[in-house]
Structures are given as C-alpha cells and as structure tokens.
Amino acid sequence: MITIYTDGSALGNPGPGGYGIVMRFGEKVKEISGGYRNTTNNRMELLAIIVALKSLKTKKHPIHIYSDSKYVIDSITKGWLAGWIKKDFKGKKNVDLWKQYLDASKGYDINFHWVKGHAGNPDNERCDRLAVAKAENGPHMIDEGFENR
C-alpha cells in the first residue's frame, strides 16, 4: 500500500500558493512541494493530488490518499465529479485540473480519506508546513490555468 498525504495553501486566496505532499511506501518516505505566484487554495489542494499520482512509478499497489480538503474529497467520493463530467464541467471551476486528475488517476486503485486539518496528524501537519513555506517563499511558478482563465 502507498500512503499519500496532501495539502494546499493560498495566502489571500487568491494569492501566492503552494502544495505539500508526504508519500509513504514501507519504510520509504518522499516529500514533494511546489509554489505558485497567484492561485487558490482549492487549486493547490487538487494539484497536490495530481502531482503525487504523477510521481508514482507503479500502479500495482493500492493507494490511500489523505487530504483535509472537503472540496476535493467530496467531489470525488460523493460522485459530484462524475456528474460534472456528464455535463462537460459546465459552470465548474478548476476544469483544467479536474481533467488532469482524471488522466493522472487512470489505472490506480485509489481510496480517499478526509482528515481534519490542524488536528495533530503528523503527516497532514508536515504537508501544511511544506505548502505554506512554498506559498510564502517560493520559488513561484505561474498557475496558467488560474491566471489565463
């Protein structure tokens, strides 16, 4: 089993943002983070999951993703995303990222888990620190899907 914790941050929302990821497989731990000059919290929450999935090298293990984002977790687990697909995402935000998620998640056995943010979960707290550090200090990339909408 591969365990992935993700978090996103945007200072000002919109504003400078970042994402943080902690991935665990057995004794191995990998951390990933990135920052953007202007974005939203929801975009960073979703992008963290996309980046984590794209960084995996195999699809043979079940994936457990933990996030404190109700937006992301509920959209996927409550079937909202499936409805948005049927309506070609009409009137929805972050379509570019949702399409990237759909592509990145193909072929994986993914289980999603919501965790309460800032509640003492060590991996969730670490993701938060990674995301906030990138939002505050960069380097900042351009979130073209947000800035060019």
Secondary structure, 3 states (H helix, E strand, C coil): CEEEEEEEEECCCCEEEEEEEEEEECCEEEEEEEEEEEECHHHHHHHHHHHHHHHCCCCCCCEEEEECCHHHHHHHHCCHHHHHHHCCCCCCCCHHHHHHHHHHHCCCCEEEEECCCCCCCHHHHHHHHHHHHHHHHCCEECCHHHHCC
